[in-house]
Amino acid sequence: MPAALRLFFSRHPLLRDALCWAMPALIIGAGLRLLLLSYLPYAFWGADSRSYFSFAHRLVTELYVSLDEKRRFLYPILMLPISLLPGSPLRWVAILQHAFGVASLIPLAYVVRKCFVHWRLWIVPITLLFAGLPIVLWYEHELLGENIFFAMLLWAFAGWTAWVNEERLERSRRLFWCFFVPFALFILTKPSGRFAWPGVIAGLVIVCAWRRLGRPQILALCALIPVTLTVGSKKQAAWLLYTATFPLTQLETPLHADYKAQIRDLVEPLARNPDAYYLLDSEPFEFLDRPGNSPDRPLWAALAKNEKLKAKIYMDPAIEGIKARPALFVWFGVQRALSSANLTTFGRNRFDGDYFRGKMRHFYAEAERDERSPIRLAYALPKHGPVPPYEEFIERLDPASGSWRERVVRGWVDTVGQSLDFLRFPKVPKVERSIWLARPTLLGWWLALGIVLAFLPRYWRTLGVWTLLAMSYELGVFVVSQQNARYFGPTWPVLIVLLAVPADALLCWIRRAPQP
């Protein structure tokens, strides 16, 4: 080992321990990702990939600069240098995102090393579990902001852990940036990042952090708050909010009464089953997304041609419904958060080559008929003229269908994915599947105990604060969105760490260990 590196690790022994003890996870995590890349060498192009790639595509092909308000700022800008590399950008996206995912195991190991007394018992299983978590593995393999979004919150978690317990003032102020920089990048990746702010603010108050923040740190936090408001689309927000609150529509009030009269038949059945709305919101979601497809509701169909009026018609009844029944509004969010926490809700068939073959046909047809399609640049297809036949193209995307590598990866994600459910839901029709019928699994009860014990004096400044942050984020996201395991993704590192708290606290009680 070079002398400079030895000196660095001698000054940072916790980081040295984290790196050494994360080695099994780094090796297995890298191995899984290499196997995945060997049979699916290109990152997946999904329905949302276009909006993230459009900035790079238009700048490279048309020299036109435009950052869609829906996708600001970090991830679309990162796509530009990747698009300038030789070969297909989607191959580079897969390689670079998987490499960053492996590197992100080190801050997770640091959190365990810093927070737990008996960290040697937990650091390997926690990092191994996260190294092969299906939802993390997949979003490293898709052109989507989630990979950076998930990882940046994990790096911010580690930065907070390093900063918050540092007693030396000057060093504390330097370590603050280890938290702030990744947290700012998290905020600048997706608009839903703003829902972490209540947890951060509560944490700053709880740990009395203002006493140790200098002027640069305070100014940085204050500057980041208004920047948060520039990320996201108002039109998108109105649509999602009204979808989330659709059963709360006050049909008997005069506000937009003519519009309400045309959707009474949609609202009333949903209002009668509020405890199952987390499974029944697909019809409002589709209807409000494309009101022009409902000619039998002429007022709503006309909104397709007037975006400004559509945002108002969506927002006004949503706000009215929230004011009328605020508790039910929050309860809807809790329902979606609870049901999205189960990893079995995440489709593990994505790791099959057949998934790529089925999903890409529609997108490839666009590239065949439109020379301006971003798919041509993303897959390094010819800029002009015909593209290779789909049968030839798909062999590039899925060159080893049914191989042993695919079976190994599928076996891993199936095993892990089926082992991490916190709730058990009854097998009954959706309309009867009230959230009250869900029962915690043994793992769910264990996690609940970990959440409670995270507020013990030994853990509360780190794990307790980040439990609050995770809760504020999840509740904020799910009160304005649908059930989706993807939206639960950023807080998985916190949940996995919390699973070690009960055992660590029990050993501390048995051994009367001193505080770390």
VENBEL-V792718 format. One record per residue. RES is the residue in one small letter. D_FIRST is the distance of its C-alpha to the first C-alpha in Angstrom with 1 decimal. Layout:
BEGIN
((RES:D_FIRST) (RES:D_FIRST))
END
This chain:
BEGIN
((m:0.0) (p:3.8) (a:6.4) (a:8.4) (l:6.6) (r:6.5) (l:10.0) (f:11.0) (f:10.5) (s:12.2) (r:15.0) (h:15.3) (p:15.1) (l:17.6) (l:15.6) (r:12.6) (d:15.3) (a:16.9) (l:14.1) (c:13.5) (w:17.3) (a:18.1) (m:16.3) (p:19.6) (a:21.4) (l:19.0) (i:19.5) (i:23.2) (g:23.8) (a:22.3) (g:24.3) (l:27.5) (r:27.2) (l:26.6) (l:29.7) (l:31.7) (l:30.8) (s:31.8) (y:35.4) (l:35.8) (p:33.8) (y:35.6) (a:35.4) (f:38.7) (w:41.4) (g:43.4) (a:46.4) (d:44.4) (s:42.1) (r:44.6) (s:44.7) (y:40.9) (f:40.9) (s:44.2) (f:42.7) (a:40.4) (h:43.2) (r:45.9) (l:43.8) (v:42.7) (t:46.1) (e:48.5) (l:46.7) (y:47.9) (v:46.0) (s:46.7) (l:44.7) (d:46.6) (e:47.2) (k:46.4) (r:42.8) (r:41.3) (f:38.8) (l:35.1) (y:35.2) (p:38.0) (i:36.3) (l:33.0) (m:35.1) (l:36.1) (p:32.9) (i:32.4) (s:36.0) (l:35.2) (l:32.5) (p:33.9) (g:35.4) (s:36.4) (p:35.2) (l:35.5) (r:32.9) (w:30.5) (v:31.5) (a:30.7) (i:27.3) (l:26.1) (q:27.7) (h:26.2) (a:22.7) (f:23.4) (g:24.8) (v:21.7) (a:19.6) (s:22.4) (l:21.6) (i:18.8) (p:21.5) (l:23.7) (a:21.3) (y:20.9) (v:24.7) (v:25.0) (r:22.4) (k:24.3) (c:27.8) (f:28.3) (v:28.7) (h:28.0) (w:25.3) (r:23.6) (l:26.9) (w:27.1) (i:23.8) (v:23.4) (p:27.1) (i:27.3) (t:24.4) (l:25.6) (l:29.1) (f:28.3) (a:26.1) (g:29.3) (l:31.9) (p:34.5) (i:35.5) (v:32.0) (l:31.3) (w:34.6) (y:34.4) (e:31.1) (h:33.3) (e:36.1) (l:36.8) (l:37.4) (g:36.1) (e:35.4) (n:31.8) (i:30.8) (f:33.4) (f:32.0) (a:28.3) (m:29.1) (l:31.0) (l:28.1) (w:25.7) (a:28.6) (f:28.9) (a:25.2) (g:25.9) (w:29.0) (t:27.4) (a:24.9) (w:27.7) (v:30.8) (n:29.9) (e:28.3) (e:30.8) (r:29.7) (l:31.8) (e:29.7) (r:26.5) (s:28.8) (r:30.2) (r:26.8) (l:25.7) (f:29.1) (w:27.9) (c:25.4) (f:28.5) (f:30.9) (v:29.2) (p:28.8) (f:32.2) (a:33.8) (l:32.4) (f:33.7) (i:37.1) (l:37.2) (t:36.6) (k:39.6) (p:42.7) (s:42.5) (g:39.5) (r:42.1) (f:43.0) (a:39.8) (w:41.2) (p:43.5) (g:40.7) (v:38.5) (i:41.5) (a:42.4) (g:38.8) (l:38.9) (v:42.2) (i:41.3) (v:38.3) (c:40.2) (a:37.5) (w:39.9) (r:39.7) (r:36.1) (l:36.3) (g:36.8) (r:38.9) (p:36.3) (q:35.3) (i:39.0) (l:39.9) (a:37.1) (l:38.5) (c:42.0) (a:41.3) (l:39.6) (i:42.7) (p:45.2) (v:42.6) (t:42.6) (l:46.3) (t:45.7) (v:43.9) (g:46.3) (s:49.8) (k:53.0) (k:54.8) (q:52.2) (a:52.2) (a:56.0) (w:56.0) (l:53.3) (l:54.9) (y:58.3) (t:57.0) (a:55.4) (t:58.7) (f:61.2) (p:63.1) (l:63.5) (t:65.8) (q:68.9) (l:71.6) (e:74.5) (t:73.6) (p:74.9) (l:71.5) (h:71.4) (a:73.9) (d:74.9) (y:71.3) (k:70.9) (a:74.2) (q:72.7) (i:69.7) (r:71.5) (d:71.3) (l:67.5) (v:67.0) (e:69.4) (p:68.0) (l:64.5) (a:65.8) (r:67.3) (n:64.0) (p:61.6) (d:59.4) (a:58.6) (y:58.1) (y:54.4) (l:55.4) (l:58.5) (d:57.3) (s:56.8) (e:60.4) (p:60.2) (f:56.9) (e:58.3) (f:61.6) (l:60.2) (d:57.7) (r:60.6) (p:63.9) (g:65.5) (n:65.5) (s:68.0) (p:71.4) (d:73.2) (r:71.7) (p:72.8) (l:71.7) (w:68.1) (a:68.2) (a:69.2) (l:66.0) (a:64.0) (k:65.5) (n:64.9) (e:61.3) (k:62.2) (l:65.0) (k:62.9) (a:60.2) (k:63.0) (i:64.8) (y:61.6) (m:60.4) (d:63.8) (p:64.5) (a:60.9) (i:61.1) (e:64.6) (g:63.5) (i:60.5) (k:62.9) (a:65.4) (r:63.0) (p:59.7) (a:58.9) (l:59.4) (f:57.2) (v:54.3) (w:55.1) (f:54.8) (g:51.2) (v:50.4) (q:51.9) (r:49.7) (a:46.5) (l:47.3) (s:48.1) (s:45.1) (a:42.7) (n:43.3) (l:40.8) (t:43.6) (t:45.2) (f:42.4) (g:43.4) (r:41.0) (n:43.0) (r:41.0) (f:38.4) (d:41.2) (g:41.7) (d:45.4) (y:44.6) (f:43.4) (r:46.4) (g:48.8) (k:47.4) (m:46.8) (r:50.4) (h:51.8) (f:49.1) (y:49.3) (a:53.1) (e:52.6) (a:50.4) (e:53.1) (r:55.9) (d:54.2) (e:52.3) (r:51.1) (s:49.3) (p:45.6) (i:45.0) (r:45.4) (l:42.5) (a:40.3) (y:40.7) (a:40.9) (l:44.6) (p:47.1) (k:48.1) (h:51.7) (g:54.0) (p:53.6) (v:50.4) (p:49.8) (p:51.8) (y:50.3) (e:50.1) (e:48.0) (f:45.8) (i:45.2) (e:43.8) (r:41.0) (l:40.3) (d:40.6) (p:39.9) (a:39.3) (s:41.9) (g:42.1) (s:39.1) (w:37.1) (r:34.3) (e:36.8) (r:38.0) (v:34.6) (v:33.9) (r:37.5) (g:37.3) (w:34.3) (v:35.8) (d:39.2) (t:37.9) (v:36.0) (g:38.7) (q:41.4) (s:39.7) (l:39.2) (d:42.8) (f:43.8) (l:47.5) (r:50.0) (f:52.7) (p:56.1) (k:57.1) (v:60.1) (p:61.2) (k:59.3) (v:62.3) (e:62.5) (r:58.7) (s:58.9) (i:55.6) (w:57.4) (l:57.3) (a:53.5) (r:52.2) (p:48.7) (t:46.8) (l:45.1) (l:41.9) (g:43.8) (w:45.1) (w:41.6) (l:40.3) (a:43.4) (l:42.5) (g:39.0) (i:40.4) (v:42.7) (l:40.2) (a:37.7) (f:40.1) (l:39.6) (p:38.5) (r:35.1) (y:34.4) (w:36.9) (r:35.0) (t:32.4) (l:33.7) (g:37.3) (v:37.1) (w:35.4) (t:38.0) (l:40.6) (l:38.8) (a:38.6) (m:42.3) (s:43.4) (y:41.6) (e:43.0) (l:46.5) (g:46.6) (v:45.6) (f:47.9) (v:51.0) (v:51.0) (s:49.8) (q:50.3) (q:48.8) (n:45.5) (a:42.3) (r:40.5) (y:41.5) (f:40.0) (g:36.6) (p:34.9) (t:35.5) (w:34.2) (p:30.8) (v:33.0) (l:35.2) (i:32.5) (v:31.0) (l:34.5) (l:35.1) (a:32.8) (v:34.7) (p:37.7) (a:35.8) (d:33.4) (a:36.5) (l:38.4) (l:35.7) (c:35.6) (w:39.4) (i:39.4) (r:36.8) (r:37.8) (a:34.1) (p:33.5) (q:32.6) (p:28.9))
END
